[in-house]
Amino acid sequence: MYLSKTLTPRSFPEIGRRFGGRDHTTVLHAVRKIEELISGDTKLSHEVELLKRLINE
């Protein structure tokens, strides 16, 4: 969900629908949770950035 939000212009409701009909608040919580984890974990931050680069190739 985090990558969907950061790499696309999709809204929280649209992402939720594409993840099996999840509510937009579920998407919001997931995005915030990953942002929180990334801010405290350099390794995770680097891994997420690598995923973003690979997806955008």
C-alpha distance matrix in Angstrom:
0.0 3.8 5.5 5.0 6.2 8.6 9.9 10.5 12.4 10.5 10.9 9.0 11.2 10.7 7.0 8.1 11.0 9.6 7.9 11.5 12.5 10.5 11.8 10.6 11.6 9.3 6.2 8.8 9.7 6.7 6.6 10.3 10.6 9.3 11.5 14.2 14.2 14.3 17.1 19.1 18.6 19.9 19.3 15.6 15.6 17.6 15.5 12.3 14.7 16.2 13.1 12.7 16.4 16.5 14.0 16.0 19.3
3.8 0.0 3.8 5.4 5.2 6.2 8.4 10.0 12.1 11.3 11.7 10.2 13.3 13.0 9.6 11.2 14.3 13.0 11.7 15.3 16.0 13.7 14.4 12.4 12.8 11.1 7.9 8.8 9.7 6.7 4.7 8.2 8.9 6.8 8.2 11.4 11.5 11.0 13.7 16.1 15.7 16.8 16.6 13.0 12.3 14.6 13.1 9.6 11.8 13.9 11.4 10.6 14.4 15.2 13.2 14.8 18.2
5.5 3.8 0.0 3.8 5.4 5.1 5.7 8.0 11.0 10.8 12.4 11.9 14.8 13.6 10.3 12.7 15.2 13.0 12.3 16.1 17.3 15.7 16.9 15.0 16.0 14.3 10.9 12.2 13.4 10.3 8.4 11.8 12.4 9.6 10.8 14.2 13.9 12.5 15.4 17.9 16.9 17.2 16.6 13.3 12.3 13.7 12.0 8.4 9.9 11.5 8.6 7.4 11.1 11.8 9.5 11.1 14.5
5.0 5.4 3.8 0.0 3.8 5.7 5.4 5.7 8.4 7.5 9.4 9.3 11.7 10.0 6.9 10.0 12.0 9.9 10.0 13.8 14.7 13.6 14.7 12.8 14.6 13.3 9.7 11.5 13.5 10.9 9.3 13.0 14.2 12.2 13.2 16.7 16.8 15.8 18.5 21.1 20.4 20.9 20.4 17.0 16.1 17.4 15.7 12.1 13.4 14.8 11.7 10.1 13.5 13.9 10.8 12.1 15.6
6.2 5.2 5.4 3.8 0.0 3.8 5.7 5.6 6.9 6.4 7.4 7.4 10.7 9.8 7.4 10.3 12.8 11.8 12.0 15.5 15.6 14.0 14.1 11.4 12.9 12.4 8.6 9.3 11.9 10.1 7.5 10.8 12.8 11.3 11.5 15.0 15.9 15.0 17.0 20.0 19.9 20.5 20.7 17.3 15.9 17.8 16.7 13.0 13.9 16.1 13.7 11.5 14.9 16.1 13.3 13.9 17.6
8.6 6.2 5.1 5.7 3.8 0.0 3.8 5.9 7.8 9.0 10.4 10.9 14.3 13.4 11.1 14.0 16.5 15.1 15.3 18.9 19.3 17.6 17.8 15.0 16.1 15.5 11.8 11.8 14.0 12.0 8.9 11.5 13.5 11.2 10.6 14.4 15.2 13.3 15.2 18.4 18.2 18.2 18.6 15.6 13.5 15.1 14.6 10.8 10.9 13.5 11.6 8.9 12.0 13.9 11.7 11.6 15.4
9.9 8.4 5.7 5.4 5.7 3.8 0.0 3.8 7.1 8.7 11.4 12.6 15.4 13.6 11.5 14.9 16.7 14.6 15.3 19.0 19.8 18.8 19.4 16.9 18.6 17.9 14.1 14.8 17.1 14.8 12.1 15.1 16.7 14.2 14.0 17.8 18.1 16.0 18.3 21.3 20.6 20.1 20.0 17.2 15.2 15.9 15.1 11.6 11.2 12.9 10.7 7.6 10.2 11.7 8.9 8.5 12.3
10.5 10.0 8.0 5.7 5.6 5.9 3.8 0.0 3.8 5.4 8.7 10.7 13.0 10.7 9.5 13.2 14.4 12.7 14.2 17.6 17.9 17.4 17.9 15.3 17.7 17.3 13.6 14.6 17.4 15.6 13.1 16.3 18.3 16.3 16.3 20.0 20.7 19.0 21.1 24.2 23.8 23.6 23.6 20.6 18.8 19.7 18.7 15.1 15.0 16.6 14.1 11.2 13.6 14.7 11.4 10.8 14.5
12.4 12.1 11.0 8.4 6.9 7.8 7.1 3.8 0.0 3.8 6.6 9.7 11.7 9.8 9.8 13.4 14.4 13.5 15.5 18.6 18.2 17.6 17.4 14.5 17.0 17.5 13.9 14.3 17.7 16.7 14.1 16.8 19.5 18.1 17.5 21.1 22.4 21.0 22.6 25.9 26.0 25.9 26.3 23.3 21.3 22.5 21.9 18.2 17.9 19.9 17.7 14.6 17.0 18.3 15.1 14.2 17.8
10.5 11.3 10.8 7.5 6.4 9.0 8.7 5.4 3.8 0.0 3.8 6.7 8.2 6.0 6.3 9.8 10.6 10.1 12.3 15.1 14.4 14.1 14.0 11.3 14.3 14.6 11.3 12.3 15.8 14.8 13.0 16.0 18.4 17.5 17.6 21.0 22.2 21.3 23.2 26.3 26.4 26.8 27.0 23.6 22.1 23.7 22.6 18.9 19.4 21.2 18.5 16.0 18.8 19.6 16.2 16.1 19.7
10.9 11.7 12.4 9.4 7.4 10.4 11.4 8.7 6.6 3.8 0.0 3.8 5.5 5.2 6.2 8.5 10.0 10.8 12.4 14.8 13.3 12.5 11.5 8.4 11.2 12.4 9.5 9.9 13.6 13.5 12.0 14.4 17.2 17.0 17.0 20.0 21.7 21.4 22.9 25.9 26.5 27.4 27.8 24.4 23.0 25.1 24.1 20.3 21.1 23.4 20.7 18.4 21.5 22.5 19.3 19.4 23.0
9.0 10.2 11.9 9.3 7.4 10.9 12.6 10.7 9.7 6.7 3.8 0.0 3.8 5.5 5.2 6.1 8.7 10.0 10.6 12.9 11.2 9.5 8.2 4.9 7.6 8.6 5.9 6.6 10.2 10.4 9.5 11.9 14.4 14.8 15.2 17.8 19.5 19.7 21.3 24.0 24.7 26.1 26.5 22.9 21.9 24.4 23.2 19.6 21.0 23.3 20.6 18.8 22.3 23.1 20.0 20.7 24.4
11.2 13.3 14.8 11.7 10.7 14.3 15.4 13.0 11.7 8.2 5.5 3.8 0.0 3.8 5.5 5.0 6.2 8.7 9.9 11.2 8.8 8.0 6.6 4.5 8.2 9.3 7.8 9.3 12.4 12.8 12.8 15.2 17.3 17.9 18.7 21.1 22.7 23.2 24.9 27.4 28.1 29.6 29.8 26.1 25.4 27.7 26.3 22.7 24.3 26.3 23.3 21.7 25.1 25.6 22.2 23.1 26.6
10.7 13.0 13.6 10.0 9.8 13.4 13.6 10.7 9.8 6.0 5.2 5.5 3.8 0.0 3.8 5.4 5.1 6.3 8.7 10.4 8.9 9.2 9.3 7.8 11.5 11.8 9.6 11.7 14.7 14.2 13.9 16.9 18.8 18.7 19.7 22.5 23.7 23.7 25.8 28.4 28.6 29.7 29.6 25.9 25.2 27.1 25.4 21.9 23.2 24.8 21.6 20.0 23.1 23.3 19.8 20.5 23.9
7.0 9.6 10.3 6.9 7.4 11.1 11.5 9.5 9.8 6.3 6.2 5.2 5.5 3.8 0.0 3.8 5.4 5.1 6.3 9.1 8.6 8.1 8.9 7.6 10.7 9.9 7.1 9.8 12.5 11.2 11.0 14.4 15.9 15.4 16.8 19.6 20.4 20.5 22.8 25.3 25.2 26.4 26.0 22.4 21.9 23.7 21.9 18.5 20.1 21.6 18.4 17.1 20.4 20.5 17.1 18.4 21.7
8.1 11.2 12.7 10.0 10.3 14.0 14.9 13.2 13.4 9.8 8.5 6.1 5.0 5.4 3.8 0.0 3.8 5.4 5.1 6.8 5.5 4.3 5.5 5.5 8.5 7.4 6.0 9.3 11.3 10.5 11.5 14.4 15.5 15.9 17.7 19.9 20.7 21.5 23.8 25.8 26.0 27.6 27.3 23.5 23.4 25.6 23.6 20.4 22.5 24.0 20.7 19.9 23.4 23.3 20.1 21.7 25.0
11.0 14.3 15.2 12.0 12.8 16.5 16.7 14.4 14.4 10.6 10.0 8.7 6.2 5.1 5.4 3.8 0.0 3.8 5.4 5.6 4.0 5.7 7.4 8.3 11.6 10.8 9.8 13.0 15.0 14.2 15.2 18.2 19.3 19.5 21.3 23.7 24.3 24.9 27.4 29.5 29.4 30.9 30.3 26.6 26.5 28.4 26.2 23.0 25.0 26.2 22.7 21.9 25.1 24.7 21.2 22.8 25.9
9.6 13.0 13.0 9.9 11.8 15.1 14.6 12.7 13.5 10.1 10.8 10.0 8.7 6.3 5.1 5.4 3.8 0.0 3.8 5.5 6.4 7.9 10.4 10.8 13.9 12.3 10.6 14.1 16.0 14.3 15.0 18.5 19.2 18.7 20.7 23.4 23.5 23.8 26.6 28.6 28.1 29.3 28.4 24.7 24.8 26.3 23.8 20.8 22.7 23.5 19.8 19.2 22.3 21.4 18.0 19.8 22.6
7.9 11.7 12.3 10.0 12.0 15.3 15.3 14.2 15.5 12.3 12.4 10.6 9.9 8.7 6.3 5.1 5.4 3.8 0.0 3.8 5.8 6.0 9.3 10.3 12.6 10.1 9.0 12.8 13.8 11.9 13.4 16.7 16.8 16.5 19.0 21.2 21.1 21.8 24.7 26.4 25.8 27.4 26.3 22.6 23.1 24.8 22.1 19.4 21.8 22.5 18.9 18.9 22.2 21.3 18.2 20.5 23.3
11.5 15.3 16.1 13.8 15.5 18.9 19.0 17.6 18.6 15.1 14.8 12.9 11.2 10.4 9.1 6.8 5.6 5.5 3.8 0.0 3.8 5.7 9.3 11.5 13.7 11.4 11.4 15.1 15.9 14.4 16.4 19.5 19.4 19.5 22.2 24.1 24.0 25.1 27.9 29.4 28.9 30.6 29.5 25.8 26.6 28.3 25.5 22.9 25.5 26.1 22.4 22.5 25.8 24.7 21.6 24.0 26.6
12.5 16.0 17.3 14.7 15.6 19.3 19.8 17.9 18.2 14.4 13.3 11.2 8.8 8.9 8.6 5.5 4.0 6.4 5.8 3.8 0.0 3.8 6.5 9.1 11.6 10.2 10.6 13.9 15.1 14.5 16.4 19.1 19.5 20.2 22.4 24.3 24.8 26.0 28.4 30.1 30.1 31.9 31.2 27.4 27.9 29.9 27.5 24.6 27.0 28.1 24.6 24.2 27.6 26.9 23.7 25.7 28.6
10.5 13.7 15.7 13.6 14.0 17.6 18.8 17.4 17.6 14.1 12.5 9.5 8.0 9.2 8.1 4.3 5.7 7.9 6.0 5.7 3.8 0.0 3.8 6.5 8.3 6.4 7.4 10.6 11.4 11.1 13.3 15.7 16.0 17.1 19.3 20.9 21.5 23.0 25.3 26.8 27.0 29.2 28.6 24.9 25.3 27.7 25.5 22.6 25.2 26.6 23.3 23.0 26.6 26.2 23.2 25.3 28.4
11.8 14.4 16.9 14.7 14.1 17.8 19.4 17.9 17.4 14.0 11.5 8.2 6.6 9.3 8.9 5.5 7.4 10.4 9.3 9.3 6.5 3.8 0.0 3.8 5.4 5.3 6.9 8.9 10.2 11.1 12.9 14.7 15.7 17.3 18.9 20.3 21.6 23.1 24.9 26.7 27.4 29.6 29.6 25.8 26.0 28.7 26.9 23.7 26.2 28.0 25.0 24.3 27.9 28.1 25.1 26.7 30.1
10.6 12.4 15.0 12.8 11.4 15.0 16.9 15.3 14.5 11.3 8.4 4.9 4.5 7.8 7.6 5.5 8.3 10.8 10.3 11.5 9.1 6.5 3.8 0.0 3.8 5.4 5.1 6.2 8.7 9.9 10.7 12.4 14.2 15.6 16.6 18.4 20.1 21.2 22.7 24.9 25.8 27.8 28.1 24.4 24.0 26.8 25.4 22.0 24.1 26.2 23.4 22.3 25.9 26.5 23.5 24.8 28.3
11.6 12.8 16.0 14.6 12.9 16.1 18.6 17.7 17.0 14.3 11.2 7.6 8.2 11.5 10.7 8.5 11.6 13.9 12.6 13.7 11.6 8.3 5.4 3.8 0.0 3.8 5.3 4.9 6.0 8.5 9.8 10.4 12.0 14.2 15.2 16.2 18.2 19.8 21.0 22.8 24.1 26.5 27.1 23.4 23.3 26.4 25.2 22.0 24.3 26.7 24.1 23.2 27.0 27.7 25.2 26.5 30.1
9.3 11.1 14.3 13.3 12.4 15.5 17.9 17.3 17.5 14.6 12.4 8.6 9.3 11.8 9.9 7.4 10.8 12.3 10.1 11.4 10.2 6.4 5.3 5.4 3.8 0.0 3.8 5.4 5.1 6.1 8.6 10.0 10.5 12.4 14.3 15.3 16.5 18.3 20.0 21.5 22.4 24.8 24.9 21.2 21.5 24.5 22.9 19.9 22.6 24.7 22.0 21.6 25.4 25.7 23.3 25.1 28.5
6.2 7.9 10.9 9.7 8.6 11.8 14.1 13.6 13.9 11.3 9.5 5.9 7.8 9.6 7.1 6.0 9.8 10.6 9.0 11.4 10.6 7.4 6.9 5.1 5.3 3.8 0.0 3.8 5.4 5.0 6.1 8.6 9.8 10.7 12.3 14.2 15.3 16.5 18.4 20.4 21.0 23.0 23.1 19.3 19.2 22.0 20.4 17.2 19.6 21.7 19.0 18.2 22.0 22.5 20.0 21.5 25.1
8.8 8.8 12.2 11.5 9.3 11.8 14.8 14.6 14.3 12.3 9.9 6.6 9.3 11.7 9.8 9.3 13.0 14.1 12.8 15.1 13.9 10.6 8.9 6.2 4.9 5.4 3.8 0.0 3.8 5.5 5.2 6.2 8.5 10.1 10.6 12.2 14.3 15.4 16.6 18.8 20.1 22.1 22.9 19.3 18.7 21.8 21.0 17.7 19.7 22.4 20.1 19.0 22.8 23.9 21.6 22.7 26.4
9.7 9.7 13.4 13.5 11.9 14.0 17.1 17.4 17.7 15.8 13.6 10.2 12.4 14.7 12.5 11.3 15.0 16.0 13.8 15.9 15.1 11.4 10.2 8.7 6.0 5.1 5.4 3.8 0.0 3.8 5.5 5.2 6.0 8.7 9.9 10.4 12.2 14.2 15.4 16.9 18.2 20.8 21.5 18.0 18.0 21.3 20.3 17.5 20.0 22.6 20.5 20.0 23.8 24.7 22.8 24.4 27.9
6.7 6.7 10.3 10.9 10.1 12.0 14.8 15.6 16.7 14.8 13.5 10.4 12.8 14.2 11.2 10.5 14.2 14.3 11.9 14.4 14.5 11.1 11.1 9.9 8.5 6.1 5.0 5.5 3.8 0.0 3.8 5.5 5.1 6.3 8.6 9.9 10.6 12.2 14.3 15.8 16.3 18.7 18.8 15.1 15.4 18.5 17.1 14.3 17.1 19.3 17.0 16.9 20.7 21.4 19.5 21.4 24.8
6.6 4.7 8.4 9.3 7.5 8.9 12.1 13.1 14.1 13.0 12.0 9.5 12.8 13.9 11.0 11.5 15.2 15.0 13.4 16.4 16.4 13.3 12.9 10.7 9.8 8.6 6.1 5.2 5.5 3.8 0.0 3.8 5.4 5.3 6.2 8.6 10.0 10.6 12.4 14.6 15.3 17.2 17.7 14.2 13.6 16.6 15.8 12.5 14.7 17.4 15.5 14.6 18.4 19.6 17.8 19.2 22.7
10.3 8.2 11.8 13.0 10.8 11.5 15.1 16.3 16.8 16.0 14.4 11.9 15.2 16.9 14.4 14.4 18.2 18.5 16.7 19.5 19.1 15.7 14.7 12.4 10.4 10.0 8.6 6.2 5.2 5.5 3.8 0.0 3.8 5.5 5.0 6.1 8.6 9.8 10.6 12.7 14.3 16.5 17.8 14.5 13.8 17.4 17.1 14.2 16.3 19.3 17.9 17.2 20.7 22.3 20.9 22.1 25.5
10.6 8.9 12.4 14.2 12.8 13.5 16.7 18.3 19.5 18.4 17.2 14.4 17.3 18.8 15.9 15.5 19.3 19.2 16.8 19.4 19.5 16.0 15.7 14.2 12.0 10.5 9.8 8.5 6.0 5.1 5.4 3.8 0.0 3.8 5.4 5.1 6.2 8.6 10.0 11.1 12.3 15.1 15.8 12.5 12.8 16.4 15.7 13.4 16.1 18.7 17.4 17.4 21.0 22.2 21.1 22.8 26.0
9.3 6.8 9.6 12.2 11.3 11.2 14.2 16.3 18.1 17.5 17.0 14.8 17.9 18.7 15.4 15.9 19.5 18.7 16.5 19.5 20.2 17.1 17.3 15.6 14.2 12.4 10.7 10.1 8.7 6.3 5.3 5.5 3.8 0.0 3.8 5.3 5.0 6.0 8.5 10.0 10.3 12.4 12.9 9.4 9.4 12.8 12.0 9.6 12.4 15.0 13.7 13.9 17.3 18.5 17.7 19.5 22.5
11.5 8.2 10.8 13.2 11.5 10.6 14.0 16.3 17.5 17.6 17.0 15.2 18.7 19.7 16.8 17.7 21.3 20.7 19.0 22.2 22.4 19.3 18.9 16.6 15.2 14.3 12.3 10.6 9.9 8.6 6.2 5.0 5.4 3.8 0.0 3.8 5.5 5.1 6.2 8.9 10.0 11.7 13.2 10.3 9.0 12.6 13.0 10.4 12.1 15.4 14.7 14.1 17.3 19.3 18.6 19.7 22.8
14.2 11.4 14.2 16.7 15.0 14.4 17.8 20.0 21.1 21.0 20.0 17.8 21.1 22.5 19.6 19.9 23.7 23.4 21.2 24.1 24.3 20.9 20.3 18.4 16.2 15.3 14.2 12.2 10.4 9.9 8.6 6.1 5.1 5.3 3.8 0.0 3.8 5.5 5.3 6.7 8.9 11.5 13.3 10.8 10.3 14.1 14.6 12.8 14.8 17.8 17.5 17.4 20.5 22.3 21.9 23.2 26.2
14.2 11.5 13.9 16.8 15.9 15.2 18.1 20.7 22.4 22.2 21.7 19.5 22.7 23.7 20.4 20.7 24.3 23.5 21.1 24.0 24.8 21.5 21.6 20.1 18.2 16.5 15.3 14.3 12.2 10.6 10.0 8.6 6.2 5.0 5.5 3.8 0.0 3.8 5.5 5.4 6.1 9.2 10.2 7.6 8.2 11.8 11.9 10.8 13.4 15.8 15.6 16.3 19.2 20.6 20.6 22.3 25.0
14.3 11.0 12.5 15.8 15.0 13.3 16.0 19.0 21.0 21.3 21.4 19.7 23.2 23.7 20.5 21.5 24.9 23.8 21.8 25.1 26.0 23.0 23.1 21.2 19.8 18.3 16.5 15.4 14.2 12.2 10.6 9.8 8.6 6.0 5.1 5.5 3.8 0.0 3.8 5.4 5.2 6.7 8.2 5.8 4.8 8.6 9.5 8.2 10.1 12.9 13.2 13.5 16.1 18.0 18.3 19.6 22.2
17.1 13.7 15.4 18.5 17.0 15.2 18.3 21.1 22.6 23.2 22.9 21.3 24.9 25.8 22.8 23.8 27.4 26.6 24.7 27.9 28.4 25.3 24.9 22.7 21.0 20.0 18.4 16.6 15.4 14.3 12.4 10.6 10.0 8.5 6.2 5.3 5.5 3.8 0.0 3.8 5.8 7.3 10.1 8.8 7.3 10.8 12.6 11.5 12.5 15.6 16.4 16.3 18.6 20.9 21.3 22.2 24.8
19.1 16.1 17.9 21.1 20.0 18.4 21.3 24.2 25.9 26.3 25.9 24.0 27.4 28.4 25.3 25.8 29.5 28.6 26.4 29.4 30.1 26.8 26.7 24.9 22.8 21.5 20.4 18.8 16.9 15.8 14.6 12.7 11.1 10.0 8.9 6.7 5.4 5.4 3.8 0.0 3.8 6.6 9.2 8.6 8.5 11.7 13.2 13.0 14.5 17.1 18.0 18.6 20.8 22.7 23.4 24.7 27.0
18.6 15.7 16.9 20.4 19.9 18.2 20.6 23.8 26.0 26.4 26.5 24.7 28.1 28.6 25.2 26.0 29.4 28.1 25.8 28.9 30.1 27.0 27.4 25.8 24.1 22.4 21.0 20.1 18.2 16.3 15.3 14.3 12.3 10.3 10.0 8.9 6.1 5.2 5.8 3.8 0.0 3.8 5.5 5.4 6.2 8.8 10.0 10.7 12.4 14.4 15.5 16.7 18.6 20.2 21.3 22.8 24.8
19.9 16.8 17.2 20.9 20.5 18.2 20.1 23.6 25.9 26.8 27.4 26.1 29.6 29.7 26.4 27.6 30.9 29.3 27.4 30.6 31.9 29.2 29.6 27.8 26.5 24.8 23.0 22.1 20.8 18.7 17.2 16.5 15.1 12.4 11.7 11.5 9.2 6.7 7.3 6.6 3.8 0.0 3.8 5.5 5.0 6.2 8.6 9.9 10.5 12.3 14.3 15.3 16.6 18.4 20.0 21.2 22.8
19.3 16.6 16.6 20.4 20.7 18.6 20.0 23.6 26.3 27.0 27.8 26.5 29.8 29.6 26.0 27.3 30.3 28.4 26.3 29.5 31.2 28.6 29.6 28.1 27.1 24.9 23.1 22.9 21.5 18.8 17.7 17.8 15.8 12.9 13.2 13.3 10.2 8.2 10.1 9.2 5.5 3.8 0.0 3.8 5.4 5.2 6.2 8.7 9.9 10.6 12.4 14.3 15.4 16.5 18.4 20.1 21.4
15.6 13.0 13.3 17.0 17.3 15.6 17.2 20.6 23.3 23.6 24.4 22.9 26.1 25.9 22.4 23.5 26.6 24.7 22.6 25.8 27.4 24.9 25.8 24.4 23.4 21.2 19.3 19.3 18.0 15.1 14.2 14.5 12.5 9.4 10.3 10.8 7.6 5.8 8.8 8.6 5.4 5.5 3.8 0.0 3.8 5.4 5.0 6.1 8.5 9.7 10.5 12.3 14.2 15.2 16.4 18.4 20.1
15.6 12.3 12.3 16.1 15.9 13.5 15.2 18.8 21.3 22.1 23.0 21.9 25.4 25.2 21.9 23.4 26.5 24.8 23.1 26.6 27.9 25.3 26.0 24.0 23.3 21.5 19.2 18.7 18.0 15.4 13.6 13.8 12.8 9.4 9.0 10.3 8.2 4.8 7.3 8.5 6.2 5.0 5.4 3.8 0.0 3.8 5.5 5.2 6.2 8.6 10.0 10.7 12.5 14.3 15.5 16.7 18.7
17.6 14.6 13.7 17.4 17.8 15.1 15.9 19.7 22.5 23.7 25.1 24.4 27.7 27.1 23.7 25.6 28.4 26.3 24.8 28.3 29.9 27.7 28.7 26.8 26.4 24.5 22.0 21.8 21.3 18.5 16.6 17.4 16.4 12.8 12.6 14.1 11.8 8.6 10.8 11.7 8.8 6.2 5.2 5.4 3.8 0.0 3.8 5.5 5.1 6.1 8.7 9.8 10.5 12.3 14.2 15.4 16.7
15.5 13.1 12.0 15.7 16.7 14.6 15.1 18.7 21.9 22.6 24.1 23.2 26.3 25.4 21.9 23.6 26.2 23.8 22.1 25.5 27.5 25.5 26.9 25.4 25.2 22.9 20.4 21.0 20.3 17.1 15.8 17.1 15.7 12.0 13.0 14.6 11.9 9.5 12.6 13.2 10.0 8.6 6.2 5.0 5.5 3.8 0.0 3.8 5.4 5.0 6.3 8.7 9.9 10.5 12.3 14.3 15.6
12.3 9.6 8.4 12.1 13.0 10.8 11.6 15.1 18.2 18.9 20.3 19.6 22.7 21.9 18.5 20.4 23.0 20.8 19.4 22.9 24.6 22.6 23.7 22.0 22.0 19.9 17.2 17.7 17.5 14.3 12.5 14.2 13.4 9.6 10.4 12.8 10.8 8.2 11.5 13.0 10.7 9.9 8.7 6.1 5.2 5.5 3.8 0.0 3.8 5.4 5.0 6.2 8.7 9.9 10.5 12.4 14.5
14.7 11.8 9.9 13.4 13.9 10.9 11.2 15.0 17.9 19.4 21.1 21.0 24.3 23.2 20.1 22.5 25.0 22.7 21.8 25.5 27.0 25.2 26.2 24.1 24.3 22.6 19.6 19.7 20.0 17.1 14.7 16.3 16.1 12.4 12.1 14.8 13.4 10.1 12.5 14.5 12.4 10.5 9.9 8.5 6.2 5.1 5.4 3.8 0.0 3.8 5.4 5.0 6.3 8.7 9.9 10.6 12.6
16.2 13.9 11.5 14.8 16.1 13.5 12.9 16.6 19.9 21.2 23.4 23.3 26.3 24.8 21.6 24.0 26.2 23.5 22.5 26.1 28.1 26.6 28.0 26.2 26.7 24.7 21.7 22.4 22.6 19.3 17.4 19.3 18.7 15.0 15.4 17.8 15.8 12.9 15.6 17.1 14.4 12.3 10.6 9.7 8.6 6.1 5.0 5.4 3.8 0.0 3.8 5.4 5.1 6.2 8.6 9.9 10.8
13.1 11.4 8.6 11.7 13.7 11.6 10.7 14.1 17.7 18.5 20.7 20.6 23.3 21.6 18.4 20.7 22.7 19.8 18.9 22.4 24.6 23.3 25.0 23.4 24.1 22.0 19.0 20.1 20.5 17.0 15.5 17.9 17.4 13.7 14.7 17.5 15.6 13.2 16.4 18.0 15.5 14.3 12.4 10.5 10.0 8.7 6.3 5.0 5.4 3.8 0.0 3.8 5.4 5.1 6.1 8.5 10.1
12.7 10.6 7.4 10.1 11.5 8.9 7.6 11.2 14.6 16.0 18.4 18.8 21.7 20.0 17.1 19.9 21.9 19.2 18.9 22.5 24.2 23.0 24.3 22.3 23.2 21.6 18.2 19.0 20.0 16.9 14.6 17.2 17.4 13.9 14.1 17.4 16.3 13.5 16.3 18.6 16.7 15.3 14.3 12.3 10.7 9.8 8.7 6.2 5.0 5.4 3.8 0.0 3.8 5.5 5.2 6.2 8.8
16.4 14.4 11.1 13.5 14.9 12.0 10.2 13.6 17.0 18.8 21.5 22.3 25.1 23.1 20.4 23.4 25.1 22.3 22.2 25.8 27.6 26.6 27.9 25.9 27.0 25.4 22.0 22.8 23.8 20.7 18.4 20.7 21.0 17.3 17.3 20.5 19.2 16.1 18.6 20.8 18.6 16.6 15.4 14.2 12.5 10.5 9.9 8.7 6.3 5.1 5.4 3.8 0.0 3.8 5.5 5.2 6.3
16.5 15.2 11.8 13.9 16.1 13.9 11.7 14.7 18.3 19.6 22.5 23.1 25.6 23.3 20.5 23.3 24.7 21.4 21.3 24.7 26.9 26.2 28.1 26.5 27.7 25.7 22.5 23.9 24.7 21.4 19.6 22.3 22.2 18.5 19.3 22.3 20.6 18.0 20.9 22.7 20.2 18.4 16.5 15.2 14.3 12.3 10.5 9.9 8.7 6.2 5.1 5.5 3.8 0.0 3.8 5.4 5.3
14.0 13.2 9.5 10.8 13.3 11.7 8.9 11.4 15.1 16.2 19.3 20.0 22.2 19.8 17.1 20.1 21.2 18.0 18.2 21.6 23.7 23.2 25.1 23.5 25.2 23.3 20.0 21.6 22.8 19.5 17.8 20.9 21.1 17.7 18.6 21.9 20.6 18.3 21.3 23.4 21.3 20.0 18.4 16.4 15.5 14.2 12.3 10.5 9.9 8.6 6.1 5.2 5.5 3.8 0.0 3.8 5.6
16.0 14.8 11.1 12.1 13.9 11.6 8.5 10.8 14.2 16.1 19.4 20.7 23.1 20.5 18.4 21.7 22.8 19.8 20.5 24.0 25.7 25.3 26.7 24.8 26.5 25.1 21.5 22.7 24.4 21.4 19.2 22.1 22.8 19.5 19.7 23.2 22.3 19.6 22.2 24.7 22.8 21.2 20.1 18.4 16.7 15.4 14.3 12.4 10.6 9.9 8.5 6.2 5.2 5.4 3.8 0.0 3.8
19.3 18.2 14.5 15.6 17.6 15.4 12.3 14.5 17.8 19.7 23.0 24.4 26.6 23.9 21.7 25.0 25.9 22.6 23.3 26.6 28.6 28.4 30.1 28.3 30.1 28.5 25.1 26.4 27.9 24.8 22.7 25.5 26.0 22.5 22.8 26.2 25.0 22.2 24.8 27.0 24.8 22.8 21.4 20.1 18.7 16.7 15.6 14.5 12.6 10.8 10.1 8.8 6.3 5.3 5.6 3.8 0.0
